[in-house]
Amino acid sequence: MSELPHVYRLLSVFSGIPLGTFEALRRSGLWEDDGPVCDAHRALLRLLTTDGRIRWVTWGPDGPGYVLTGYGEVALETYFQRYGPAHAPRRGPNLAEIVRQKQTQGADVLEAR
């Protein structure tokens, strides 16, 4: 499957267990270093919160954090149904080329007999 857009990459790491900002960005692969969070990452979190896909809660085993909402689950499911593996760019030769290669290989085997 092709790489998820940043919004869905970040959204896909959230669940019902609160997850802090830095841990969510690390798990999504959007933030590797220990430097400050950039404005683009803040904007992504703000977008997801404003749209109601995630929300901040104060409870949790490791303290407060963001959790995925029902609307966020639907958004992820819709994305994967629409753009999931069935719609991913094909890697390698197309099926017509594979069939032609197999046909020519079969003809070569018959000629060798």
C-alpha positions in Angstrom: 0.0 0.0 0.0 1.2 3.5 -0.7 2.1 5.7 2.2 -0.7 7.2 4.2 -1.2 11.0 4.1 0.1 12.6 7.3 -3.4 13.2 8.7 -4.3 9.5 8.5 -0.8 8.3 9.6 -1.2 10.3 12.8 -4.9 9.3 13.2 -4.1 5.6 12.8 -1.9 5.5 16.0 -4.8 6.6 18.3 -7.1 4.2 20.1 -9.2 4.2 23.3 -6.1 4.4 25.5 -4.9 8.0 26.0 -1.7 8.8 24.1 0.5 11.8 24.6 1.5 14.2 21.9 5.1 13.1 21.6 4.4 9.4 21.7 1.7 9.7 19.0 4.0 11.6 16.7 6.8 9.1 17.4 4.6 6.1 16.7 3.3 7.6 13.5 6.8 8.2 12.3 6.3 11.9 11.8 8.7 13.0 14.6 12.0 11.1 15.2 14.3 13.6 17.0 13.9 15.0 20.5 13.6 18.5 19.2 10.6 20.8 19.6 7.4 19.9 17.8 7.1 21.9 14.6 4.1 24.0 13.6 3.0 21.5 11.0 2.6 18.8 13.7 0.7 21.1 15.9 -1.6 22.0 13.0 -2.3 18.3 12.4 -3.2 17.7 16.0 -5.4 20.9 15.9 -7.1 19.7 12.7 -7.9 16.3 14.2 -9.2 17.8 17.4 -11.2 20.5 15.7 -12.8 17.9 13.4 -13.7 15.8 16.4 -11.6 12.8 15.3 -9.5 12.8 18.5 -10.1 14.4 21.8 -8.0 15.2 24.9 -8.9 13.3 28.1 -7.4 13.6 31.6 -7.8 9.9 32.6 -5.6 7.0 31.6 -3.0 4.5 32.9 -0.1 6.7 31.8 -1.8 10.1 32.4 -3.7 12.4 30.1 -3.6 12.2 26.3 -5.6 12.0 23.1 -8.1 9.2 22.3 -9.7 8.3 19.1 -13.4 9.2 18.8 -16.2 7.4 17.0 -15.9 9.9 14.2 -12.2 9.3 13.9 -12.8 5.5 13.7 -15.3 6.1 10.8 -12.8 8.4 9.1 -10.1 5.8 9.2 -12.4 3.0 8.1 -13.7 5.1 5.2 -10.1 6.0 4.1 -9.0 2.3 4.1 -12.2 1.3 2.2 -11.7 4.0 -0.4 -7.9 3.9 -0.7 -6.8 0.6 0.9 -4.8 -2.2 -0.7 -7.2 -2.7 -3.6 -6.5 0.8 -4.8 -2.8 1.0 -4.0 -0.5 1.6 -6.9 0.6 -1.6 -8.5 4.2 -2.6 -7.9 5.9 -4.6 -10.7 4.7 -5.4 -14.2 1.0 -5.3 -15.0 -0.9 -8.6 -15.4 -0.9 -8.5 -19.2 2.9 -8.5 -19.3 3.1 -11.4 -16.9 0.6 -13.5 -19.1 2.6 -12.7 -22.2 5.9 -13.8 -20.5 4.3 -17.0 -19.4 3.0 -17.7 -22.9 6.3 -17.1 -24.5 8.1 -19.3 -21.9 5.5 -22.1 -22.6 6.2 -21.8 -26.3 9.9 -22.0 -25.8 9.5 -25.2 -23.8 7.4 -26.8 -26.5 10.0 -25.8 -29.2 12.8 -27.4 -27.1 10.9 -30.8 -27.1 
